[in-house]
Amino acid sequence: MEKNEALLKMEKVFSRKVQRDNKVQNAYLLVHSDKLNIHLKLAEGKSGLMDAHPDQPNYMASVGKLFTSTLAGILYEQGKIDFSDSIARFIDPELLHRLHVYKEKDYSKFITISHLLNHTSGLGDNFWPLLNQVIENPDNPLSLRDAIAWAKTNSKPKFEPGKKFHYSDTNYHLLALIAEKATGMPFHEVLRQYIFTPLGMKHSWMLHHSVPAEDPELPVAEFYLRNTCLNNNRAYANIDHAGGGVVAPMEDMLIFMKALRTGKLLKKETLALMMNDTARFALGIDYGYGIHQIKTVPLFMPAKYNCWGHMGATGSFLFFHPQTESFIMGSFNEGSWEKKAIRFMLFDIIRNLVRVND
């Protein structure tokens, strides 16, 4: 397939997806490949009263977990943490007390940093149960510690640490506290000093916790969960936090992903370690340390679709496709698109990229 034909197909299908779903108010897409000489940047729909603009910052939801896990990798390389460390080394005794009680046995001190990173701690989730509370009460003064304490009281552990997989934002909230303890800085400052500033991500920040180095000039694209726009909900930012939280234009997300892939943020050996210690997220998807890995499933998912990155609850995604050396990122900014966005990426974007590559 000719490159221009593929680009036109991708542009048309992206536009059609937004226009045919009245729940999607706006959507953004960036596809970049030096190998294929492609840089496609699109926006569709409305954000508030303005037409969506390709350079608008986007809240990236759980794509932020890839930033949190990258921070963990950096701290690991600096000797500030080890993936095998018990969380008891960093989490204060009060919060740690009876954090993980399963079948009347307290496993709290047996949870390691690696268990948090690949969601094998067994801890219950706090994000979705708390979401309704913060939608109903945007001024709820809920803190990060409050969210973890809520999970301890209200969301029972699912299994012993290391035995199974259960996706839980509680894990990443604890990782934020560990990063703060290891560095002596607030998490949003760790994010800025270790990732945003060194990479020149001048228009990136953490939702309601920090500000960008430079004014991005364009407003953050409106994003919706459970039919509610959450841009200005400060309580939501606290239950999201290190489990998401990153706000950035797509060009900044590209800077990050390029740096992660090429060894500018982590040694290749560290990234390989983070990708190899996996649990099964779903059929055809493994989960490493904050990394979704879409893998071959015979008769269902050919090897040409293999890619890695992270997806988010708002239909956000940030992936690298090795076969075509392509970076694919975007968001539909709508909670009903979490799975649909990945299907779009695989079958409407990667499929066309592969055809150009062939």
C-alpha positions as CSV (number, residue, x, y, z in Angstrom):
1,M,0.0,0.0,0.0
2,E,1.2,3.5,-0.8
3,K,2.0,5.7,2.2
4,N,-0.4,8.5,1.2
5,E,-3.2,6.0,0.7
6,A,-2.6,4.6,4.2
7,L,-2.5,8.1,5.7
8,L,-5.8,9.0,4.1
9,K,-7.4,5.8,5.3
10,M,-6.2,6.4,8.9
11,E,-7.4,10.0,8.8
12,K,-10.8,9.0,7.5
13,V,-11.5,6.2,9.9
14,F,-10.4,8.4,12.9
15,S,-12.8,11.1,11.8
16,R,-15.6,8.6,11.3
17,K,-15.1,7.0,14.7
18,V,-15.7,10.4,16.4
19,Q,-18.5,11.5,14.2
20,R,-20.5,8.3,14.6
21,D,-20.3,8.2,18.5
22,N,-22.2,11.0,20.1
23,K,-20.5,10.2,23.4
24,V,-17.1,11.2,22.1
25,Q,-16.8,15.0,22.2
26,N,-13.2,15.2,21.0
27,A,-10.3,12.9,20.0
28,Y,-6.6,13.2,19.3
29,L,-4.1,11.0,17.4
30,L,-0.4,11.1,16.7
31,V,1.4,8.5,14.6
32,H,5.1,8.8,14.1
33,S,7.6,6.6,12.3
34,D,11.0,7.6,11.1
35,K,11.3,4.3,9.3
36,L,8.2,4.9,7.2
37,N,8.7,8.7,7.1
38,I,5.3,9.3,8.7
39,H,4.2,12.0,11.1
40,L,0.4,12.1,11.3
41,K,-1.2,14.4,13.9
42,L,-5.0,14.8,14.0
43,A,-7.8,16.2,16.2
44,E,-11.5,15.8,15.8
45,G,-14.6,17.2,17.5
46,K,-15.1,19.9,20.0
47,S,-13.5,20.6,23.3
48,G,-15.8,23.0,25.1
49,L,-16.6,25.8,22.7
50,M,-13.5,25.4,20.5
51,D,-12.7,23.0,17.7
52,A,-10.3,20.3,18.9
53,H,-6.7,21.2,18.1
54,P,-3.9,18.6,17.6
55,D,-1.6,20.5,20.0
56,Q,-4.0,20.6,22.9
57,P,-2.7,18.9,26.1
58,N,-4.6,15.7,26.9
59,Y,-5.1,14.0,30.3
60,M,-3.8,10.6,29.6
61,A,-5.4,8.5,32.4
62,S,-3.6,5.3,33.2
63,V,-1.0,5.9,30.5
64,G,0.5,7.7,33.5
65,K,1.3,4.4,35.0
66,L,4.1,4.0,32.4
67,F,5.6,7.3,33.8
68,T,5.3,6.0,37.3
69,S,7.0,2.7,36.5
70,T,9.7,4.5,34.6
71,L,10.4,6.6,37.7
72,A,10.7,3.3,39.6
73,G,13.2,2.1,37.0
74,I,15.2,5.3,37.4
75,L,15.2,5.0,41.2
76,Y,16.3,1.4,40.8
77,E,19.2,2.3,38.6
78,Q,20.2,5.0,41.2
79,G,20.2,2.4,44.0
80,K,17.4,4.2,45.9
81,I,15.1,1.2,45.6
82,D,15.2,-2.4,44.6
83,F,12.3,-4.1,42.9
84,S,12.6,-6.9,45.5
85,D,12.3,-4.5,48.4
86,S,9.4,-5.0,50.8
87,I,7.2,-2.0,50.8
88,A,7.7,-1.9,54.6
89,R,11.0,-0.2,53.9
90,F,9.2,2.9,52.7
91,I,5.5,2.8,53.9
92,D,5.0,4.1,57.4
93,P,3.8,1.5,60.0
94,E,0.4,3.1,60.4
95,L,-0.6,2.9,56.8
96,L,1.1,-0.5,56.4
97,H,-0.8,-2.0,59.4
98,R,-3.2,-4.6,58.1
99,L,-3.0,-3.2,54.6
100,H,-3.2,-6.8,53.1
101,V,-5.1,-9.3,55.2
102,Y,-6.1,-12.3,53.3
103,K,-7.8,-15.3,54.9
104,E,-7.0,-13.9,58.3
105,K,-3.2,-13.7,57.6
106,D,-1.5,-10.4,57.3
107,Y,0.7,-10.3,54.2
108,S,1.4,-6.5,54.2
109,K,5.2,-6.8,54.8
110,F,5.4,-9.5,52.1
111,I,4.4,-7.1,49.3
112,T,7.3,-6.1,47.2
113,I,7.8,-3.1,44.8
114,S,7.6,-5.5,41.9
115,H,4.2,-6.8,43.1
116,L,3.0,-3.2,42.9
117,L,4.4,-2.6,39.5
118,N,2.9,-5.6,37.8
119,H,-0.3,-5.7,39.9
120,T,0.4,-9.0,41.6
121,S,0.1,-7.6,45.1
122,G,-3.5,-8.8,45.6
123,L,-4.5,-5.4,46.9
124,G,-8.1,-4.3,46.1
125,D,-8.7,-1.4,43.8
126,N,-9.8,2.1,45.1
127,F,-10.2,4.0,41.8
128,W,-13.5,2.8,40.4
129,P,-15.3,2.5,43.8
130,L,-14.2,6.1,44.7
131,L,-15.0,7.6,41.4
132,N,-18.7,8.0,42.1
133,Q,-17.9,9.7,45.4
134,V,-15.7,12.4,43.7
135,I,-18.2,12.9,40.9
136,E,-20.9,13.6,43.5
137,N,-18.6,15.7,45.6
138,P,-15.8,17.4,43.6
139,D,-14.7,19.3,46.7
140,N,-14.1,16.1,48.7
141,P,-10.7,16.8,50.4
142,L,-9.6,13.2,49.8
143,S,-5.8,12.8,49.8
144,L,-3.6,10.1,48.3
145,R,-3.2,8.6,51.8
146,D,-6.9,8.8,52.3
147,A,-7.5,6.8,49.0
148,I,-5.1,4.1,50.2
149,A,-6.7,4.0,53.6
150,W,-10.1,3.7,52.0
151,A,-8.9,0.7,50.0
152,K,-7.5,-0.9,53.2
153,T,-10.9,-0.6,54.9
154,N,-13.3,-1.2,52.0
155,S,-11.6,-3.2,49.3
156,K,-10.6,-6.6,50.4
157,P,-7.4,-8.2,49.1
158,K,-8.0,-10.8,46.3
159,F,-5.1,-13.2,46.9
160,E,-1.6,-13.7,48.5
161,P,1.1,-11.4,47.0
162,G,2.6,-12.8,43.9
163,K,0.0,-15.4,43.2
164,K,-2.2,-13.8,40.6
165,F,-3.0,-10.6,38.7
166,H,-5.5,-7.9,39.8
167,Y,-5.3,-4.5,38.3
168,S,-5.5,-2.0,41.1
169,D,-4.7,1.7,41.3
170,T,-3.9,1.2,45.0
171,N,-0.6,-0.3,43.8
172,Y,0.4,2.8,42.0
173,H,-0.7,5.1,44.8
174,L,1.7,3.2,47.1
175,L,4.4,3.6,44.4
176,A,4.0,7.3,44.7
177,L,4.6,7.2,48.4
178,I,7.7,5.0,47.9
179,A,9.1,7.5,45.3
180,E,8.5,10.3,47.7
181,K,10.2,8.5,50.6
182,A,13.1,7.5,48.4
183,T,13.7,11.0,47.0
184,G,12.4,13.3,49.7
185,M,10.2,15.2,47.2
186,P,6.5,15.2,46.4
187,F,5.6,12.8,43.6
188,H,4.8,15.6,41.1
189,E,8.2,17.1,41.7
190,V,9.9,13.7,41.2
191,L,8.1,13.4,37.9
192,R,9.2,16.9,36.8
193,Q,12.9,16.5,37.9
194,Y,13.4,13.0,36.6
195,I,11.4,13.0,33.4
196,F,9.8,16.2,32.2
197,T,12.7,18.6,32.7
198,P,15.5,16.3,31.4
199,L,13.5,15.5,28.3
200,G,12.4,19.0,27.6
201,M,8.7,18.1,28.0
202,K,7.9,21.8,28.6
203,H,4.1,21.5,28.3
204,S,3.6,18.5,30.6
205,W,2.4,18.4,34.1
206,M,0.4,16.4,36.7
207,L,-3.3,17.1,36.9
208,H,-4.1,19.6,39.6
209,H,-0.7,18.9,41.3
210,S,1.8,20.9,39.3
211,V,2.0,23.3,36.3
212,P,4.0,23.0,33.0
213,A,7.3,24.7,32.5
214,E,5.8,26.7,29.7
215,D,2.2,27.7,29.1
216,P,0.8,25.4,26.4
217,E,-1.5,28.3,25.3
218,L,-4.3,25.8,24.4
219,P,-6.6,24.4,27.1
220,V,-6.6,20.8,28.2
221,A,-9.0,18.7,26.1
222,E,-12.2,17.9,28.0
223,F,-12.3,14.3,29.2
224,Y,-15.3,12.3,30.4
225,L,-15.9,9.4,32.7
226,R,-19.4,8.2,33.5
227,N,-20.8,11.0,31.4
228,T,-19.1,13.6,33.5
229,C,-16.4,16.1,32.5
230,L,-13.7,15.8,35.1
231,N,-11.2,18.5,34.0
232,N,-11.9,20.7,37.0
233,N,-12.5,18.0,39.6
234,R,-9.7,18.3,42.1
235,A,-10.8,15.3,44.1
236,Y,-10.6,13.2,41.0
237,A,-7.0,14.1,40.6
238,N,-6.3,12.7,44.1
239,I,-7.8,9.3,43.4
240,D,-6.0,9.2,40.0
241,H,-2.6,10.6,41.0
242,A,0.3,8.2,40.2
243,G,-2.1,5.7,38.7
244,G,-2.6,8.3,35.9
245,G,-2.4,12.1,36.3
246,V,-0.1,13.0,33.5
247,V,-1.3,15.8,31.2
248,A,0.6,16.5,28.0
249,P,0.2,17.3,24.3
250,M,0.9,14.4,22.0
251,E,4.2,15.8,20.9
252,D,5.5,15.6,24.5
253,M,4.2,12.1,24.8
254,L,6.2,11.3,21.7
255,I,9.3,12.7,23.3
256,F,8.8,10.5,26.3
257,M,8.2,7.3,24.4
258,K,11.2,7.9,22.1
259,A,13.4,8.4,25.1
260,L,12.1,5.3,26.8
261,R,12.6,3.2,23.8
262,T,16.1,4.4,22.9
263,G,17.7,4.2,26.4
264,K,17.7,7.9,27.3
265,L,15.6,7.3,30.4
266,L,16.5,3.7,31.4
267,K,19.2,1.3,30.5
268,K,18.0,-1.2,28.0
269,E,18.7,-4.0,30.5
270,T,16.4,-2.3,33.0
271,L,13.6,-1.9,30.5
272,A,14.0,-5.5,29.5
273,L,13.7,-6.5,33.2
274,M,10.5,-4.4,33.5
275,M,9.0,-6.1,30.4
276,N,10.0,-9.6,31.3
277,D,8.5,-9.9,34.8
278,T,4.9,-10.2,33.6
279,A,1.5,-11.3,34.6
280,R,-1.5,-12.0,32.3
281,F,-3.7,-9.0,31.9
282,A,-6.1,-10.5,29.4
283,L,-6.0,-12.8,26.4
284,G,-3.1,-11.7,24.2
285,I,-2.0,-9.0,26.7
286,D,0.7,-9.4,29.3
287,Y,1.5,-6.8,31.9
288,G,5.0,-6.0,33.0
289,Y,6.1,-3.1,35.2
290,G,3.5,-0.5,34.1
291,I,3.7,-1.9,30.5
292,H,1.0,-3.5,28.5
293,Q,2.4,-5.9,26.0
294,I,0.1,-7.0,23.2
295,K,1.3,-10.4,22.0
296,T,0.6,-13.0,19.4
297,V,-2.5,-15.2,19.9
298,P,-2.6,-18.1,17.3
299,L,-5.6,-17.7,14.9
300,F,-6.6,-14.5,16.6
301,M,-3.8,-12.0,16.9
302,P,-0.9,-12.3,14.3
303,A,2.6,-11.3,15.3
304,K,2.4,-8.2,13.2
305,Y,0.2,-6.5,15.8
306,N,2.7,-7.0,18.7
307,C,3.3,-3.7,20.5
308,W,3.9,-2.4,24.0
309,G,2.9,0.7,26.0
310,H,-0.1,1.5,28.1
311,M,-3.8,2.2,27.7
312,G,-6.1,4.3,29.9
313,A,-9.7,4.4,31.0
314,T,-10.6,7.5,28.9
315,G,-9.7,5.8,25.6
316,S,-6.1,7.0,25.8
317,F,-3.2,5.0,24.5
318,L,0.6,5.3,24.1
319,F,2.4,2.4,22.3
320,F,5.4,1.5,20.3
321,H,5.1,-0.9,17.4
322,P,8.5,-2.6,16.8
323,Q,7.8,-4.0,13.3
324,T,7.3,-0.6,11.7
325,E,9.2,1.3,14.4
326,S,6.1,3.4,14.9
327,F,4.9,5.4,17.9
328,I,1.1,5.5,18.2
329,M,-0.7,7.7,20.8
330,G,-3.9,9.4,21.3
331,S,-7.1,9.7,23.3
332,F,-10.9,9.6,22.7
333,N,-11.4,11.2,26.1
334,E,-14.4,9.1,26.8
335,G,-14.7,6.3,29.4
336,S,-16.6,4.0,27.0
337,W,-13.6,3.9,24.7
338,E,-11.1,2.1,26.9
339,K,-11.2,-1.1,24.8
340,K,-12.5,0.4,21.6
341,A,-9.4,2.7,21.4
342,I,-7.1,-0.3,21.5
343,R,-9.1,-2.1,18.7
344,F,-8.9,1.2,16.7
345,M,-5.1,1.3,17.2
346,L,-4.5,-2.3,16.2
347,F,-6.9,-2.7,13.3
348,D,-7.1,0.8,11.9
349,I,-3.7,2.2,12.5
350,I,-1.2,-0.7,12.9
351,R,-2.8,-2.7,10.2
352,N,-2.3,0.1,7.7
353,L,1.3,0.8,8.9
354,V,2.2,-2.8,8.3
355,R,0.8,-2.6,4.8
356,V,3.0,0.4,4.1
357,N,6.0,-1.4,5.6
358,D,5.3,-4.5,3.4
